[in-house]
Amino acid sequence: MQREIISIHVGQAGVQIGNACWELFCLEHGIQPDGHMPSDEEGQIDDSFSTFFSEAGTGQYVPRAIMVDLEPTVIDEIRTGTYKHLFHPEQMVTGKEDAANNYARGHYTIGKEVIDLVRSRIRRLTENCSGLQGFLIFRSFGGGTGSGFTSLLMEHLSADYGKKSKLEFSIYPSPQMSTAVVEPYNSILTTHTTLDHSDCTFMADNEAVYDICRHNLGVERPSYTNLNRLFSQVVSSVTASLRFDGSLNVDLMEFQTNLVPYPRIHFPLAAYAPVISAEKAYHEALSVADITRSCFEPCNQMVKCDPRQGKYMAVCLLYRGDVVPNDVNQAVANIKTNRSIQFVDWSPTGFKTCRIAIMSVEVGINYQSPTVVPGSDVAKVSRAVCMLANTTAIQEAWTRLDYKFDLMFAKRAFVHWYVGEGMEEGEFSEAREDLAALERDYEEVGMQSPEGENDGDEY
């Protein structure tokens, strides 16, 4: 039976990341920008990618995806761009008026105007599935549409599709770079409203990805395209086991099972290696041990926090390309003896088994070599790894955000913009209390074994 996955791209960040992801998926599966596949390839392909693409009557492959933004400019770029024939016009939903970086506009006023249309378009996509597995949601925490509309949509997805998995790829506010002064408000409001609806949220922040582009690729002023192409490699690695045939296939539920020890602690950070420019690729030997070690270095992680200050609860390593299980075995053994990499004492050696048991490590190997978009700054390499790590160090990012929220909320700065859109001031306090509880959850998890906990059965 097919196990289809529907991707939902919300707001500027979600749509632009979506653009980069579908560009990469098409290259990986040999699908042309108009959705057709050259006939010489059709005979020798496995059709595992139909979890992400549906085949239209015309023989065209169409992404199982929907793009939503409350204003049209970003989606218009897709409507007129290289991949304009890949998507059906009904897969693009735009409003006329943007959320103006205001969670309340995205969730209450402007968002309410398009939610029913979006739900019916999603319903149409689900009716085209024989065994829907779940949803991937792409968005930013800081924008008005990404924060407000996504949380409204997640509530409806939970109501409409019950227990279907919902995994998020979210752009988290950066420590120094900010696109809007009210990012901390939007982020904390949306984290609170989606905490019960999202099963697992993979986080990245622009500043961390920006620094990776600068230091590793030598791009002096990285653009969103640079950032998104790098982030799309992470998305590709995470979804490779869902899109390619192989004995190590995994479904969305397994990511949750392996990475989320308690329902609320569901924010793994991502790292990817090697990120290397074409000039350097010829001179560097990138063994499995090298790229594995790179993932545990703070400079390669996609959220600005220091994992050496926290403890790992679960780690998932997803390899691609020319990788031998023996080498992985050795690389992981090296990691376990590294003193600066600490695991919580209740985790079974910190790594989880799932697809193949190598020293009880959660490892995936996909023998398809990593693909790069022509003209991008990243070199084509024979092997790569993506690490997803649930670590207590991410608490540092929440603490930083809460502090910024408190500075503004103490003066009630900008609150009138939210109340003017039908929100109550009490929602701010309620969301902030929930985030304080989330910080405490991380503290407790780092300190104790979960055995005596009431939550024990969740583990």
C-alpha positions in Angstrom: 0.0 0.0 0.0 1.2 3.5 -0.7 2.1 5.6 2.3 1.6 9.1 0.9 2.8 12.3 2.5 1.4 15.8 1.9 3.6 18.8 2.2 2.1 22.1 3.3 4.2 25.3 2.7 3.0 28.3 4.6 4.1 31.9 4.4 7.2 33.4 2.7 9.7 31.1 4.4 7.6 27.9 3.9 7.0 28.6 0.3 10.6 29.5 -0.5 11.9 26.5 1.2 9.3 24.5 -0.6 10.6 25.9 -3.9 14.1 24.7 -3.1 12.9 21.3 -1.9 10.8 20.4 -4.9 13.6 21.6 -7.2 15.9 19.1 -5.5 13.3 16.3 -5.4 12.7 16.6 -9.1 16.5 16.4 -9.8 16.8 13.4 -7.5 14.0 11.5 -9.2 14.7 12.6 -12.8 11.5 14.6 -13.1 11.6 17.6 -15.5 10.4 21.0 -14.4 7.1 20.4 -16.2 6.5 17.2 -14.3 7.3 14.8 -17.1 9.8 12.0 -16.8 12.0 11.2 -19.9 10.7 7.8 -21.3 14.1 6.2 -21.2 14.1 6.5 -17.4 10.7 5.3 -16.8 11.5 1.6 -17.4 14.2 1.5 -14.7 12.7 3.5 -11.9 11.2 2.4 -8.7 8.0 4.2 -7.9 8.7 4.9 -4.2 8.7 8.6 -5.0 4.9 8.4 -5.5 4.7 8.9 -1.7 5.5 12.5 -2.7 4.3 12.8 -6.3 1.0 11.7 -7.8 0.7 10.8 -11.5 -1.8 12.8 -13.4 -3.8 11.4 -16.4 -1.4 13.2 -18.7 1.6 11.2 -17.4 2.8 14.2 -15.5 4.1 13.9 -12.0 2.6 16.4 -9.6 3.9 17.1 -6.1 1.5 16.2 -3.3 1.8 19.7 -1.9 0.0 22.9 -1.3 1.5 26.4 -1.0 -0.3 29.0 1.1 0.5 32.7 1.7 -1.8 35.5 2.7 -0.3 37.8 0.1 0.6 36.8 -3.5 4.1 38.0 -4.3 6.2 35.0 -3.2 3.8 32.4 -4.7 3.6 34.5 -7.9 7.3 33.9 -8.3 6.6 30.2 -8.5 3.6 30.8 -10.8 5.9 32.5 -13.3 9.2 30.6 -12.5 10.9 27.5 -13.9 8.6 25.1 -12.1 5.3 26.9 -13.0 4.0 23.8 -14.8 4.9 21.4 -12.0 2.1 22.5 -9.8 -1.6 22.5 -10.4 -3.0 26.1 -10.1 -5.3 24.9 -7.3 -2.2 23.9 -5.2 -1.3 27.6 -4.8 -3.6 29.6 -2.4 -2.9 33.3 -1.9 -4.8 36.0 -0.2 -4.8 39.7 -1.1 -3.6 41.2 2.2 -0.6 40.0 4.2 -0.4 39.2 7.9 2.0 42.1 8.5 4.2 40.1 10.8 1.3 39.8 13.2 0.3 36.4 14.6 -3.2 37.6 15.3 -3.8 38.6 11.7 -2.6 35.2 10.5 -4.6 33.3 13.1 -7.8 35.4 13.5 -8.6 38.0 10.9 -6.9 37.5 7.6 -6.2 33.8 8.1 -9.9 33.0 8.8 -10.8 34.2 5.3 -8.7 31.5 3.5 -8.7 28.6 6.0 -11.8 26.9 4.5 -10.4 27.1 1.0 -7.1 25.7 2.2 -8.8 22.8 4.1 -10.8 21.9 1.0 -7.7 21.9 -1.2 -5.9 19.7 1.3 -9.0 17.4 1.4 -8.7 17.1 -2.4 -5.1 16.0 -2.0 -5.9 13.5 0.7 -8.7 12.0 -1.4 -6.0 11.2 -4.0 -4.1 9.0 -1.5 -4.6 5.4 -0.8 -2.9 5.3 2.6 -2.1 8.8 3.8 0.8 8.7 6.3 0.8 12.3 7.4 1.8 15.9 6.8 5.0 17.8 6.5 4.5 21.5 7.4 7.1 24.1 6.4 7.0 27.6 7.9 8.8 30.2 10.0 8.0 30.9 13.7 8.6 34.7 13.3 6.3 35.7 10.5 2.6 36.6 10.8 1.5 33.9 8.3 4.0 31.3 9.4 3.1 31.7 13.0 -0.6 32.6 13.0 -2.0 30.8 10.0 0.0 27.7 10.6 -1.3 27.3 14.2 -4.9 27.8 12.9 -4.3 25.2 10.2 -2.7 22.7 12.7 -5.8 22.9 14.9 -7.9 22.0 11.9 -5.6 19.2 10.7 -5.8 17.6 14.2 -9.6 17.9 14.0 -9.9 16.7 10.4 -7.3 13.9 10.3 -7.0 12.8 14.0 -3.9 10.8 14.6 -2.1 11.3 11.2 1.5 12.4 11.8 2.4 16.1 11.6 6.0 16.9 11.3 7.3 20.4 10.9 10.4 22.0 9.4 10.5 25.4 11.1 12.7 28.4 10.8 13.3 29.6 14.3 14.3 33.3 15.2 18.0 33.9 15.1 19.9 35.4 18.1 21.2 38.4 16.2 19.5 38.6 12.8 15.8 39.6 13.0 13.3 40.3 10.2 10.7 41.8 12.6 10.8 43.2 16.1 7.8 41.2 17.1 9.3 37.8 16.2 9.5 36.8 19.9 5.7 37.4 20.3 4.8 35.4 17.2 7.2 32.6 18.0 6.0 32.1 21.6 2.3 32.4 20.6 2.7 29.8 17.8 4.8 27.4 19.9 2.1 27.5 22.6 -0.8 26.9 20.2 1.0 24.1 18.1 2.7 22.3 21.0 -0.1 19.8 21.3 -0.7 19.5 17.5 2.8 18.9 16.2 4.5 15.5 16.7 8.0 16.6 15.8 9.5 20.0 14.8 12.9 20.1 13.1 14.4 23.5 13.8 16.9 25.7 11.9 17.7 29.3 12.3 18.8 31.6 9.5 21.8 32.9 11.3 23.2 29.4 11.9 22.6 28.4 8.3 24.0 31.8 7.1 27.2 31.2 9.1 27.6 27.7 7.6 27.3 29.2 4.1 29.8 31.9 4.9 32.4 29.8 6.6 32.1 26.5 4.6 31.2 27.8 1.2 33.0 31.1 1.2 29.8 33.0 0.2 30.3 36.4 1.6 26.6 37.5 1.6 24.5 34.4 1.4 21.0 35.0 -0.1 17.8 33.2 0.9 18.4 30.9 -2.1 21.7 29.8 -0.6 20.2 29.2 2.8 17.1 27.4 1.4 19.2 25.1 -0.9 21.3 24.1 2.1 18.2 23.5 4.2 16.6 21.5 1.4 19.5 19.0 1.6 18.4 18.3 5.2 14.8 17.9 4.2 15.9 15.6 1.4 17.9 13.5 3.8 15.0 13.2 6.2 12.6 12.2 3.5 15.0 10.1 1.4 13.9 6.9 3.2 10.3 7.8 2.3 11.0 8.5 -1.4 13.5 5.8 -2.4 13.1 2.1 -2.4 15.3 0.2 0.1 15.3 -2.3 2.9 15.9 0.6 5.4 12.6 2.4 4.7 11.0 4.2 7.5 7.7 5.9 8.0 6.9 9.2 9.7 5.8 7.5 12.9 9.3 6.1 13.4 10.9 9.6 13.5 8.6 10.4 16.4 9.2 7.1 18.1 13.0 7.5 17.8 13.5 11.1 18.5 10.7 12.2 20.9 11.0 10.7 24.4 8.1 12.8 25.7 5.3 14.4 23.6 6.3 18.0 24.5 10.1 17.6 24.0 9.8 17.3 20.2 12.2 19.9 18.9 15.3 18.1 17.4 18.0 20.2 15.8 19.5 19.3 12.4 23.1 19.2 11.2 24.4 18.3 7.8 27.9 17.4 6.5 29.8 17.9 4.4 28.9 21.4 3.4 31.9 22.2 1.2 32.6 24.4 -1.9 33.6 22.8 -5.2 37.2 24.1 -4.9 37.8 22.4 -1.6 36.1 19.2 -2.5 39.1 18.0 -4.5 41.5 18.4 -1.6 39.6 17.0 1.3 39.1 13.4 2.2 35.7 13.1 3.7 35.5 9.7 5.3 32.4 8.5 7.1 34.2 9.2 10.4 35.0 12.8 9.3 31.5 13.7 8.3 30.0 12.0 11.4 32.3 14.0 13.7 31.4 17.2 11.8 27.8 16.8 12.7 28.5 17.0 16.4 30.5 20.3 16.0 28.4 23.4 16.9 29.6 25.2 13.7 27.7 22.7 11.6 24.5 22.7 13.5 21.5 24.6 12.2 20.4 26.2 15.4 22.6 28.6 17.4 23.1 26.7 20.6 26.0 24.8 22.1 25.3 21.0 22.4 28.3 20.6 24.6 26.3 22.5 27.3 23.5 20.0 27.1 22.8 16.3 26.9 21.6 14.3 24.0 18.4 12.4 24.5 18.3 10.8 21.0 20.3 10.9 17.8 19.4 9.8 14.4 22.1 9.7 11.7 20.9 9.5 8.1 23.7 8.6 5.6 23.6 8.9 1.8 25.8 7.6 -0.9 28.9 5.5 -0.7 28.6 4.4 2.9 29.5 1.0 4.4 27.7 -0.1 7.6 31.1 -1.1 9.1 32.4 2.4 8.7 29.3 3.8 10.4 29.7 1.3 13.2 33.3 2.6 13.8 32.3 6.3 13.5 29.6 5.9 16.1 31.9 4.0 18.4 34.3 7.0 18.2 31.4 9.4 19.0 30.5 7.4 22.1 34.0 7.7 23.5 34.1 11.5 22.9 33.9 13.1 26.4 32.4 16.3 25.1 29.4 14.5 23.8 27.1 13.6 26.7 23.9 11.6 26.7 21.2 11.6 29.3 21.7 8.7 31.7 18.4 7.1 30.9 18.8 6.8 27.2 19.9 3.4 25.9 23.4 4.6 24.9 21.7 7.7 23.5 21.2 6.2 20.1 18.0 4.5 19.1 17.7 1.4 16.9 15.2 1.6 14.1 16.1 0.5 10.7 19.3 -1.4 11.2 20.9 -2.4 14.4 24.5 -1.2 14.6 25.4 -1.1 18.2 21.9 0.1 19.0 22.3 3.2 16.8 19.5 4.9 15.0 21.0 4.9 11.5 19.6 5.1 8.0 21.7 4.5 4.9 20.4 5.4 1.5 22.7 4.3 -1.3 21.6 7.1 -3.6 24.4 9.7 -3.8 23.6 13.2 -2.7 22.3 15.4 -5.5 23.2 19.1 -5.8 21.3 21.7 -7.8 23.4 22.9 -10.8 24.9 26.3 -10.3 24.6 26.1 -6.5 27.7 26.7 -4.4 27.7 23.3 -2.7 30.1 20.7 -4.2 28.8 17.3 -5.3 30.1 14.7 -2.9 30.0 10.9 -2.8 28.7 10.7 0.7 26.9 12.9 3.2 25.1 12.6 6.5 22.3 14.4 8.2 22.0 14.3 12.0 18.8 14.9 13.8 19.5 15.3 17.5 17.1 15.8 20.4 19.2 17.6 22.9 18.6 19.6 26.1 20.9 22.3 24.7 18.0 23.6 22.6 16.6 25.0 25.9 19.2 27.8 25.5 17.3 28.9 22.3 14.0 28.9 24.2 15.5 30.8 27.1 16.9 33.5 24.7 13.5 33.9 23.1 11.6 34.1 26.4 13.9 36.8 27.6 13.2 38.9 24.4 9.5 38.3 24.9 9.7 39.5 28.5 11.6 42.7 27.6 8.8 43.8 25.3 5.8 42.4 27.2 6.8 44.1 30.4 6.1 47.4 28.6 3.2 45.9 26.7 5.1 47.1 23.6 3.1 46.4 20.3 0.5 44.4 22.2 -2.2 46.8 20.8 -1.6 45.5 17.3 -2.6 42.0 18.4 -5.5 43.0 20.5 -6.8 45.2 17.7 -7.1 42.0 15.6 -9.3 40.3 18.0 -6.8 38.7 20.4 -7.0 38.9 24.1 -4.0 40.1 26.2 -4.4 37.0 28.4 -3.3 34.8 25.5 0.2 36.4 25.8 0.5 35.4 29.5 -0.9 32.0 28.9 1.6 31.3 26.0 4.5 32.6 28.1 3.6 30.4 31.0 3.5 27.4 28.7 7.0 28.2 27.4 8.2 28.5 31.0 6.8 25.0 31.6 8.6 23.8 28.4 11.9 25.2 29.8 11.3 23.3 33.1 10.5 20.1 31.1 14.0 20.3 29.4 15.7 20.9 32.8 14.0 17.9 34.4 14.7 15.6 31.4 18.4 16.6 31.7 18.6 15.8 35.4 16.7 12.6 35.9 15.7 9.2 34.7 12.2 9.0 33.4 11.4 5.8 35.2 9.5 7.1 38.1 7.7 9.7 36.0 4.0 9.8 35.4 4.9 10.2 31.7 6.9 6.9 31.8 4.4 5.2 29.6 5.0 7.8 26.9 8.6 6.7 26.6 
